[in-house]
Amino acid sequence: MPKVGAIYPKGMHGCIADGLREDPTFEVTEATLDMPDHGLTDDVLASTDVMTWWGHAAHHKVDDEIVQKVKKRVLEGMGLIVLHSGHYSKIFRSLMGTTCSLCWREADELERIWLCNPGHPIVKGIEGAYFEIPQEEMYGEPFGIPEPSETILIGHFEGGNVFRSGCVFLRGNGKIFYFQPGHETYPIYHHDTVKLIIKNAAKYVAPTGTVWKDGAPHIPADQAPDPISKK
């Protein structure tokens, strides 16, 4: 689409990556659908602390085997940030276990996004009780997701609809942040506050502690640990 190319000459993934690169503590690499293994090889996944995911019309083209590998890494502790229409990606729906459907319309509406918890690390550095995006695709409730562990942001659209625009979920040892703004025909990923939130979220969902490994091995009786002694 020429309009999208004019707004994002390096692609949306390039703009999102450049926003993250504003923080010198991040080492950022890019992966796209047309790369072998979608750019998500075993080595790349093993070395990734946080993954951001944006997708739209090609969700069905994402290989199921790659989706399962990404899911395994999230359960082990890798952070995941799902952006805008990524709500309908295979990986997000698999981790949520629900349809993740929502109401939407394209009407160039102003969106006012309210901070539910101004003290939360994901919104650190944002002044005021809300920020605004001049034009955005409307996403509205009901949003077919499980109850979030934390609802950080709520969007209110010019047409009257509201939406849970920033939500945290816990799955296994991993944290997931869903962030609603980001329609491809608006310059939303150039928006300073949007970039700040994504950078903050990357730090918040980053893994802590050791990697969680799935498994329930049989332990022979002669290898069982000594019982706790009682006095």
Residue frames as qw, qx, qy, qz and C-alpha x, y, z in Angstrom:
[[0.000, 0.888, 0.459, 0.000, 0.00, 0.00, 0.00],
 [0.417, 0.535, -0.037, 0.734, 1.56, 3.32, -1.06],
 [0.356, -0.800, -0.002, -0.483, 0.02, 5.11, 1.91],
 [0.860, -0.500, 0.032, 0.097, 1.60, 2.68, 4.37],
 [0.792, 0.171, 0.029, 0.585, 4.93, 2.89, 2.56],
 [0.154, 0.732, -0.013, 0.663, 4.89, 6.68, 2.81],
 [0.562, -0.750, 0.097, -0.336, 4.33, 6.53, 6.58],
 [0.763, -0.470, 0.437, 0.070, 6.67, 3.61, 7.22],
 [0.545, 0.706, -0.414, -0.181, 9.37, 3.63, 4.49],
 [0.094, 0.454, -0.874, 0.144, 11.39, 1.03, 6.44],
 [0.555, -0.253, -0.772, -0.181, 8.28, -1.04, 7.13],
 [0.580, -0.694, -0.049, -0.424, 6.30, -1.02, 10.36],
 [0.912, -0.288, -0.144, 0.255, 8.73, -3.52, 11.83],
 [0.577, 0.311, -0.122, 0.745, 11.60, -1.15, 11.03],
 [0.173, -0.668, 0.025, -0.723, 9.85, 1.77, 12.74],
 [0.800, -0.563, -0.089, -0.189, 9.04, -0.31, 15.84],
 [0.873, -0.060, -0.140, 0.463, 12.63, -1.57, 15.97],
 [0.343, 0.492, -0.103, 0.793, 14.03, 1.96, 15.61],
 [0.450, -0.714, -0.022, -0.536, 11.85, 3.10, 18.49],
 [0.900, -0.422, -0.068, 0.089, 13.29, 0.37, 20.68],
 [0.747, 0.215, -0.099, 0.621, 16.82, 1.24, 19.57],
 [0.053, -0.822, 0.062, -0.564, 16.39, 4.66, 21.15],
 [0.704, -0.654, 0.244, -0.134, 17.23, 2.84, 24.38],
 [0.350, 0.671, -0.653, 0.015, 20.94, 1.98, 24.18],
 [0.435, -0.336, 0.788, -0.276, 20.51, -0.92, 26.61],
 [0.840, 0.287, 0.365, -0.280, 18.50, -2.87, 24.02],
 [0.141, -0.308, 0.785, 0.518, 20.02, -5.08, 21.34],
 [0.640, 0.438, 0.317, -0.546, 17.33, -5.19, 18.64],
 [0.133, -0.128, 0.833, 0.522, 17.01, -7.52, 15.67],
 [0.588, 0.276, 0.009, -0.760, 14.16, -7.83, 13.17],
 [0.262, 0.046, 0.952, 0.148, 12.27, -10.88, 11.91],
 [0.496, 0.286, -0.101, -0.813, 9.66, -10.91, 9.15],
 [0.842, 0.176, 0.376, -0.345, 7.21, -13.38, 7.68],
 [0.776, 0.597, -0.172, -0.108, 9.15, -13.85, 4.43],
 [0.000, 0.671, -0.733, 0.106, 12.41, -14.91, 6.12],
 [0.623, 0.042, -0.781, -0.020, 13.27, -18.62, 6.49],
 [0.434, -0.366, -0.735, 0.370, 11.50, -19.80, 9.67],
 [0.126, -0.911, -0.308, -0.245, 10.06, -16.25, 9.74],
 [0.202, 0.707, -0.385, 0.558, 13.44, -15.21, 11.09],
 [0.625, -0.551, 0.337, -0.437, 12.70, -17.15, 14.29],
 [0.687, 0.272, -0.669, 0.081, 15.27, -19.91, 14.22],
 [0.796, -0.451, -0.379, 0.140, 16.00, -22.00, 17.28],
 [0.575, -0.020, -0.222, 0.788, 19.15, -19.96, 17.94],
 [0.061, -0.432, -0.086, -0.896, 17.29, -16.65, 17.63],
 [0.638, -0.572, -0.323, -0.402, 14.53, -17.80, 19.97],
 [0.795, -0.308, -0.375, 0.363, 16.99, -19.14, 22.52],
 [0.460, -0.023, -0.154, 0.874, 18.79, -15.80, 22.68],
 [0.140, -0.526, -0.283, -0.790, 15.67, -13.58, 22.74],
 [0.081, -0.148, -0.679, 0.714, 14.54, -12.02, 26.01],
 [0.339, 0.546, 0.429, -0.635, 11.54, -10.09, 24.65],
 [0.244, 0.210, 0.726, 0.607, 9.69, -10.39, 21.35],
 [0.345, 0.418, 0.182, -0.820, 7.32, -7.82, 19.85],
 [0.288, 0.244, 0.877, 0.297, 4.66, -9.11, 17.43],
 [0.391, 0.481, 0.077, -0.781, 2.66, -7.12, 14.88],
 [0.184, 0.093, 0.883, 0.422, 0.59, -8.80, 12.21],
 [0.437, 0.301, 0.110, -0.841, -2.55, -8.14, 10.18],
 [0.764, 0.337, -0.124, -0.535, -3.70, -9.86, 6.98],
 [0.627, 0.400, -0.667, -0.053, -1.27, -12.80, 6.97],
 [0.550, -0.454, 0.572, -0.406, -1.88, -14.45, 10.34],
 [0.952, 0.105, 0.201, -0.206, -2.77, -17.69, 8.53],
 [0.705, 0.607, -0.339, 0.138, 0.62, -17.76, 6.79],
 [0.190, -0.679, 0.634, -0.318, 2.55, -18.08, 10.04],
 [0.604, 0.151, -0.781, -0.048, 3.83, -21.64, 10.38],
 [0.767, -0.540, -0.145, -0.314, 2.20, -23.57, 13.22],
 [0.862, -0.090, -0.288, 0.406, 5.51, -25.17, 14.20],
 [0.314, 0.365, -0.209, 0.851, 7.09, -21.73, 14.67],
 [0.465, -0.595, -0.066, -0.652, 4.09, -20.62, 16.73],
 [0.887, -0.402, -0.228, -0.017, 4.56, -23.57, 19.08],
 [0.702, 0.097, -0.263, 0.655, 8.26, -22.78, 19.45],
 [0.001, 0.497, -0.111, 0.861, 7.48, -19.17, 20.34],
 [0.690, -0.546, -0.157, -0.448, 4.82, -20.33, 22.81],
 [0.880, -0.197, -0.315, 0.295, 7.32, -22.70, 24.45],
 [0.456, 0.250, -0.239, 0.820, 9.76, -19.82, 24.89],
 [0.319, -0.567, -0.004, -0.759, 7.07, -17.62, 26.46],
 [0.845, -0.454, -0.218, -0.182, 6.19, -20.37, 28.92],
 [0.797, -0.021, -0.283, 0.533, 9.90, -20.68, 29.74],
 [0.386, -0.651, -0.223, 0.614, 10.08, -16.96, 30.51],
 [0.300, 0.136, 0.352, 0.876, 10.53, -14.94, 27.30],
 [0.186, 0.533, 0.356, -0.745, 8.51, -11.72, 27.33],
 [0.265, 0.390, 0.714, 0.517, 6.02, -11.05, 24.53],
 [0.157, 0.465, 0.171, -0.854, 4.56, -7.71, 23.42],
 [0.308, 0.439, 0.783, 0.316, 1.58, -8.11, 21.06],
 [0.001, 0.322, -0.022, -0.946, 0.67, -4.98, 19.11],
 [0.446, 0.283, -0.140, -0.838, -2.63, -3.83, 17.61],
 [0.829, 0.184, -0.201, -0.488, -4.06, -6.40, 15.17],
 [0.312, 0.329, -0.876, 0.166, -1.65, -8.97, 16.57],
 [0.547, -0.124, 0.537, -0.630, -4.59, -9.71, 18.90],
 [0.890, 0.249, 0.101, -0.368, -5.73, -12.13, 16.22],
 [0.320, 0.583, -0.744, -0.061, -2.35, -13.76, 15.67],
 [0.837, -0.066, -0.538, -0.076, -1.97, -17.48, 16.17],
 [0.463, 0.127, -0.637, 0.603, 0.47, -16.99, 19.02],
 [0.224, -0.208, 0.345, -0.888, -1.75, -14.60, 21.01],
 [0.770, -0.147, -0.180, -0.594, -4.90, -16.69, 20.57],
 [0.775, 0.029, -0.620, 0.120, -3.00, -19.83, 21.53],
 [0.293, 0.127, -0.604, 0.730, -1.64, -18.23, 24.71],
 [0.380, -0.145, 0.216, -0.888, -5.02, -16.72, 25.63],
 [0.093, 0.159, 0.980, -0.076, -7.07, -19.82, 24.82],
 [0.316, 0.639, 0.510, -0.481, -9.95, -17.65, 23.53],
 [0.563, 0.665, 0.420, 0.253, -11.11, -16.08, 20.25],
 [0.377, -0.378, 0.044, 0.844, -9.52, -12.67, 21.02],
 [0.189, 0.575, 0.560, 0.565, -12.19, -11.10, 18.80],
 [0.126, -0.451, -0.296, 0.833, -13.32, -7.48, 19.14],
 [0.349, 0.836, 0.420, -0.056, -15.41, -4.73, 17.57],
 [0.419, -0.313, 0.269, 0.809, -13.73, -2.34, 15.10],
 [0.448, 0.817, 0.355, 0.066, -14.24, 0.35, 12.50],
 [0.507, -0.017, 0.161, 0.847, -12.03, 2.66, 10.46],
 [0.038, 0.878, 0.446, 0.170, -13.31, 6.21, 10.91],
 [0.385, 0.493, -0.163, 0.763, -10.27, 8.41, 11.61],
 [0.520, -0.781, -0.278, -0.205, -11.30, 8.77, 15.24],
 [0.013, 0.665, -0.522, 0.534, -9.39, 10.48, 18.00],
 [0.799, -0.300, -0.515, 0.073, -8.48, 8.08, 20.80],
 [0.221, -0.733, 0.402, -0.501, -7.88, 9.20, 24.36],
 [0.776, -0.016, -0.613, 0.148, -5.97, 6.55, 26.32],
 [0.483, -0.755, 0.154, -0.415, -6.35, 6.69, 30.09],
 [0.327, 0.370, -0.789, 0.366, -3.75, 5.47, 32.58],
 [0.745, -0.469, -0.403, -0.249, -5.45, 3.04, 34.97],
 [0.761, -0.563, -0.069, 0.314, -2.39, 2.93, 37.23],
 [0.289, 0.927, -0.183, 0.158, -0.11, 5.96, 36.73],
 [0.407, -0.727, 0.551, -0.042, 2.49, 4.34, 39.00],
 [0.948, 0.086, 0.302, 0.054, 2.92, 1.24, 36.84],
 [0.469, -0.453, 0.487, 0.582, 6.36, 0.74, 35.23],
 [0.481, 0.394, 0.650, 0.438, 4.82, 0.41, 31.74],
 [0.136, 0.886, 0.328, 0.297, 3.56, 4.02, 31.85],
 [0.547, -0.583, -0.047, 0.598, 6.61, 5.48, 33.61],
 [0.322, -0.169, 0.290, 0.885, 7.47, 8.92, 32.25],
 [0.012, -0.544, -0.612, -0.574, 3.98, 9.79, 30.97],
 [0.002, -0.096, -0.369, 0.924, 2.68, 13.05, 32.39],
 [0.507, 0.000, -0.080, -0.858, -1.02, 13.51, 33.04],
 [0.639, 0.018, 0.649, -0.412, -3.92, 11.11, 33.38],
 [0.775, 0.445, 0.448, -0.007, -4.14, 10.30, 29.66],
 [0.155, -0.413, 0.491, 0.752, -2.57, 10.82, 26.25],
 [0.642, 0.571, 0.269, -0.436, -4.20, 11.17, 22.84],
 [0.409, -0.029, 0.714, 0.567, -3.74, 9.70, 19.37],
 [0.274, 0.358, -0.070, -0.890, -5.28, 12.07, 16.78],
 [0.749, 0.258, -0.282, -0.541, -6.45, 9.36, 14.35],
 [0.187, -0.270, 0.939, -0.099, -6.80, 5.65, 14.99],
 [0.517, -0.138, -0.739, -0.410, -8.79, 2.61, 13.95],
 [0.582, -0.412, 0.285, -0.641, -11.47, 2.01, 16.57],
 [0.445, -0.013, -0.891, 0.091, -11.16, -1.15, 18.65],
 [0.483, -0.390, 0.149, -0.770, -14.10, -1.67, 21.01],
 [0.248, -0.071, 0.894, -0.366, -15.45, -3.97, 23.67],
 [0.837, -0.457, 0.299, -0.045, -16.36, -6.72, 24.05],
 [0.296, 0.671, -0.679, -0.028, -12.80, -7.99, 23.68],
 [0.957, -0.116, -0.163, -0.212, -12.71, -11.79, 23.77],
 [0.404, 0.480, -0.666, 0.404, -9.75, -12.26, 26.10],
 [0.630, -0.416, -0.603, 0.258, -9.38, -13.86, 29.54],
 [0.322, -0.942, -0.092, -0.017, -9.36, -11.48, 32.49],
 [0.502, 0.637, -0.376, 0.448, -5.95, -9.75, 32.40],
 [0.657, -0.296, -0.450, 0.527, -3.59, -9.97, 35.35],
 [0.192, -0.522, -0.153, 0.817, -3.27, -6.18, 35.05],
 [0.351, 0.771, 0.440, 0.297, -5.23, -3.64, 33.02],
 [0.471, -0.279, -0.024, 0.837, -2.84, -0.72, 32.52],
 [0.061, 0.191, -0.237, -0.950, -4.60, 1.39, 29.87],
 [0.356, 0.564, 0.733, -0.132, -8.17, 1.99, 28.71],
 [0.140, 0.022, 0.415, 0.899, -8.88, 3.70, 25.40],
 [0.292, 0.650, 0.545, -0.441, -11.90, 5.94, 24.75],
 [0.346, 0.186, 0.581, 0.713, -12.75, 6.70, 21.14],
 [0.135, 0.086, -0.081, -0.984, -14.41, 9.72, 19.61],
 [0.489, -0.181, -0.603, -0.604, -17.39, 7.60, 18.58],
 [0.655, -0.471, 0.151, -0.571, -18.01, 6.57, 22.21],
 [0.941, -0.029, -0.337, 0.014, -16.48, 3.08, 22.31],
 [0.374, -0.759, 0.513, -0.141, -14.07, 1.99, 25.03],
 [0.897, 0.260, -0.354, 0.051, -11.39, -0.70, 24.94],
 [0.744, -0.600, 0.223, 0.191, -8.86, -2.36, 27.25],
 [0.539, 0.815, -0.211, 0.036, -5.89, -0.92, 25.37],
 [0.273, 0.601, -0.690, 0.298, -3.03, -2.14, 27.55],
 [0.880, -0.351, 0.064, -0.314, -3.20, -5.49, 29.35],
 [0.052, 0.545, -0.828, 0.123, -0.70, -7.78, 31.05],
 [0.945, -0.097, -0.122, -0.288, -1.11, -11.57, 31.14],
 [0.289, -0.566, 0.769, -0.071, 0.98, -14.23, 32.89],
 [0.939, 0.200, -0.151, -0.234, 1.52, -17.54, 31.12],
 [0.896, 0.040, -0.258, 0.359, 3.90, -20.06, 32.62],
 [0.576, -0.451, -0.096, 0.675, 7.04, -18.15, 33.52],
 [0.314, 0.213, 0.336, 0.862, 6.43, -15.48, 30.87],
 [0.115, 0.623, 0.374, -0.677, 4.74, -12.08, 30.86],
 [0.302, 0.434, 0.623, 0.576, 2.70, -10.82, 27.89],
 [0.062, 0.522, 0.223, -0.821, 1.69, -7.23, 27.22],
 [0.334, 0.565, 0.651, 0.380, -1.05, -6.50, 24.69],
 [0.093, -0.498, -0.058, 0.861, -0.99, -2.88, 23.42],
 [0.494, 0.622, 0.598, -0.105, -3.80, -1.73, 21.13],
 [0.262, 0.859, -0.077, -0.434, -2.61, 1.37, 19.19],
 [0.369, -0.427, 0.680, 0.467, -0.99, 0.77, 15.81],
 [0.705, 0.575, 0.401, -0.105, -3.15, 0.75, 12.66],
 [0.678, -0.004, 0.389, 0.623, -0.95, 0.68, 9.56],
 [0.312, 0.664, 0.370, 0.571, -2.39, 3.76, 7.82],
 [0.256, -0.948, -0.027, -0.187, -1.61, 6.13, 10.71],
 [0.461, 0.581, -0.499, 0.449, 1.84, 7.21, 11.98],
 [0.717, -0.649, -0.052, -0.249, 1.22, 5.75, 15.42],
 [0.900, -0.219, -0.063, 0.372, 4.60, 4.07, 15.87],
 [0.413, 0.463, -0.098, 0.778, 6.22, 7.48, 15.39],
 [0.423, -0.786, -0.141, -0.428, 4.23, 8.77, 18.39],
 [0.164, 0.552, -0.634, 0.516, 6.61, 9.52, 21.28],
 [0.582, -0.323, 0.487, -0.566, 4.31, 8.20, 24.01],
 [0.962, 0.146, -0.048, -0.225, 3.57, 5.02, 22.09],
 [0.649, 0.485, -0.511, 0.287, 7.31, 4.43, 21.65],
 [0.139, -0.516, 0.608, -0.587, 7.90, 5.10, 25.34],
 [0.813, -0.178, 0.289, -0.473, 5.26, 2.57, 26.38],
 [0.935, 0.272, -0.228, -0.022, 6.73, -0.13, 24.14],
 [0.399, 0.531, -0.592, 0.457, 10.22, 0.51, 25.56],
 [0.407, -0.415, 0.531, -0.616, 8.86, 0.41, 29.13],
 [0.923, -0.014, 0.088, -0.374, 6.91, -2.75, 28.37],
 [0.770, 0.409, -0.472, 0.131, 10.01, -4.47, 27.00],
 [0.111, 0.449, -0.684, 0.565, 11.72, -3.92, 30.33],
 [0.611, -0.241, 0.388, -0.646, 8.65, -4.99, 32.32],
 [0.953, 0.094, 0.028, -0.287, 8.05, -8.30, 30.52],
 [0.427, 0.595, -0.672, 0.107, 11.75, -9.21, 30.29],
 [0.857, -0.214, -0.468, 0.006, 12.54, -12.52, 32.00],
 [0.235, -0.702, 0.520, -0.426, 13.78, -12.68, 35.55],
 [0.752, -0.303, 0.548, -0.207, 15.18, -15.66, 37.38],
 [0.281, -0.253, 0.870, 0.317, 15.99, -18.96, 35.71],
 [0.464, 0.117, -0.570, -0.668, 14.38, -20.49, 32.64],
 [0.687, -0.036, 0.542, -0.483, 11.36, -22.64, 33.47],
 [0.231, 0.250, -0.860, -0.381, 11.55, -26.04, 31.79],
 [0.807, -0.068, -0.006, -0.586, 8.46, -28.15, 31.24],
 [0.576, 0.222, -0.787, -0.005, 8.66, -31.75, 32.39],
 [0.722, -0.456, 0.294, -0.429, 7.68, -34.24, 35.05],
 [0.486, 0.418, -0.768, -0.016, 10.45, -36.85, 34.99],
 [0.908, -0.332, -0.237, -0.101, 10.18, -40.19, 36.73],
 [0.013, -0.708, 0.616, -0.345, 12.65, -40.26, 39.64],
 [0.737, -0.039, -0.673, 0.041, 13.65, -43.77, 40.69],
 [0.670, -0.714, -0.165, -0.115, 13.24, -44.45, 44.41],
 [0.810, -0.282, -0.052, 0.511, 16.95, -44.97, 44.95],
 [0.401, 0.283, 0.094, 0.866, 17.61, -41.48, 43.51],
 [0.257, -0.839, -0.386, -0.286, 15.01, -39.66, 45.55],
 [0.120, 0.610, -0.383, 0.683, 16.30, -36.83, 47.75],
 [0.290, -0.125, -0.799, 0.512, 16.60, -37.38, 51.45],
 [0.278, -0.751, -0.553, -0.229, 13.37, -36.62, 53.30],
 [0.074, -0.698, 0.217, -0.679, 13.20, -33.52, 55.43],
 [0.450, -0.089, -0.772, 0.440, 14.31, -34.48, 58.90],
 [0.437, -0.707, -0.222, -0.509, 11.97, -33.70, 61.76],
 [0.154, 0.315, -0.683, 0.642, 13.01, -32.94, 65.31]]
